Amino acid sequence: MHKLGVISVLLGLVLSIVGLIVGFALMISRGTGMEWLNLVPIGFVLLLLGVTMTQLSKK
């Protein structure tokens, strides 16, 4: 369960960072980037899920 939590944290972090960078870059250049910015809440949920899973696996 701990390993799955670590994978979830890393995946959530990557989704959030990529969504922010690509989304804002597309908004500045083209004016549309909302589909990339929609990855940020998904990444945040995965990040919280991973932190919770790693903390619960230590007990």
C-alpha positions as CSV (number, residue, x, y, z in Angstrom):
1,M,0.0,0.0,0.0
2,H,2.9,2.3,0.7
3,K,4.4,1.8,-2.8
4,L,1.0,2.6,-4.4
5,G,0.8,5.8,-2.3
6,V,4.2,6.9,-3.4
7,I,3.3,6.3,-7.0
8,S,0.1,8.2,-6.6
9,V,2.0,11.2,-5.0
10,L,4.4,11.3,-7.9
11,L,1.7,11.0,-10.5
12,G,-0.3,13.7,-8.9
13,L,2.6,16.0,-8.6
14,V,3.5,15.5,-12.3
15,L,-0.1,16.0,-13.4
16,S,-0.4,19.2,-11.4
17,I,2.9,20.7,-12.7
18,V,2.4,19.7,-16.3
19,G,-1.2,21.0,-16.2
20,L,-0.2,24.4,-14.8
21,I,2.8,24.9,-17.1
22,V,1.2,23.8,-20.4
23,G,-2.2,25.2,-19.5
24,F,-0.9,28.7,-18.8
25,A,1.5,28.6,-21.8
26,L,-1.4,27.8,-24.1
27,M,-3.6,30.4,-22.5
28,I,-1.0,33.1,-23.1
29,S,-0.2,32.0,-26.7
30,R,-3.6,30.9,-28.1
31,G,-6.2,31.8,-25.5
32,T,-7.3,28.3,-24.8
33,G,-5.7,25.9,-22.3
34,M,-8.5,24.9,-20.1
35,E,-8.3,21.2,-21.0
36,W,-4.7,21.2,-19.6
37,L,-5.7,23.2,-16.6
38,N,-8.3,20.6,-15.8
39,L,-5.5,18.2,-14.9
40,V,-4.6,20.3,-11.9
41,P,-7.5,19.3,-9.6
42,I,-7.1,15.6,-10.7
43,G,-3.4,15.8,-9.8
44,F,-4.3,17.4,-6.4
45,V,-6.7,14.6,-5.6
46,L,-4.1,12.0,-6.5
47,L,-1.5,13.8,-4.4
48,L,-3.8,13.9,-1.3
49,L,-4.8,10.2,-1.9
50,G,-1.1,9.2,-2.1
51,V,-0.2,11.1,1.1
52,T,-3.1,9.5,2.9
53,M,-2.2,6.0,1.7
54,T,1.4,6.4,2.7
55,Q,0.4,7.6,6.2
56,L,-2.1,4.8,6.7
57,S,0.3,2.1,5.7
58,K,2.7,3.0,8.5
59,K,0.3,2.0,11.2
